[in-house]
Amino acid sequence: SLNNDLILSADHKFGDFNVDGFIGGNVYYWKSDNILGETQNGLKIPGYYSLKSSIDPVKTTSGITKKLVTSVYAKASVSWKSTLFLDVTGRNDWSSTLAKGSNSYFYPSVALSTMVSEYIKLPTFMDYLKMYGSWAVVSTDLSPYQIMSTYTKDSNYGSNPSISYPSSLVNYYIKPQKTTSWEAGLSTAFFRNRLSFDLTYYHTIDENQIIDLNISNASGFTSRKVNGNQYTTNGWEIMANVQAIKNKDFQWDFSLNWSKSVKKLTEIYGGQKKFGDLKVGDRAD
């Protein structure tokens, strides 16, 4: 596995503003070269652990798997008076595991946060109040060699070699999976940080999910690979930190966490009413 990055970064401060960022490129190359040999149906000589001791012809497999992803990316961050913060990122990947014309995918993100307590006077028992929000898109490709059908070497049929064709139809023009999400929240503390809270709400949409859709066995296949189904997830997370005891020689802190997440099937491929045991609106987690 080789992961190579070239990054150019810069930062500058003018007045109450501070700006920094970088642009870069990445080349990721992965290769797996393997060979496997195993005995079949036991050993001729007990305790003699050798391929030569196999009762039936030895089963051997080998394979070489390669993957290449090239990328360009950038990030820019702007802050004002250490009160308002903005981060913007973008990345584009080109993957060898997807077909030409479908192998390029872009995913950006935006994050904004502000220290409300810097420009609004809070009650004396509140230490600070921070609000934040973000939006992001993430895309993922396939494992290698998923867009073309190839024969697979099976165990010998007696003394004759055998091969098999996959039972699932591939889709050369399959698109990368895509997840779009946003979240918003706030963070605050009270009584000189003896009690603090973090509250976050998030919303996620999973699109272009790569699924194996069941088809009639009369076709000679059992399934075909398609981009389909959409899932929506909504969730809350609350964290509380309590500094129960603090003195010169001893300090005791503890944290409480509560979260709730609901994932539902919101669209089914081809407008169908059911996908397996699920229908639109059913929980999928």
GIURWO-V627059 format. One record per helix or strand of 2 or more residues. SS is the DSSP state (~ for helix, > for strand). FROM is the first residue (numbers start at 0). TO is the last residue. If there is no record, write none. Layout:
BEGIN
SS;FROM;TO + SS;FROM;TO
END
This chain:
BEGIN
>;1;13 + >;16;42 + ~;50;52 + >;53;79 + >;83;94 + >;103;114 + ~;115;117 + >;125;139 + >;151;152 + >;162;163 + >;167;168 + >;176;189 + >;194;206 + >;209;213 + ~;216;218 + >;222;226 + >;229;245 + >;250;266 + ~;268;270 + >;273;274 + >;277;278
END
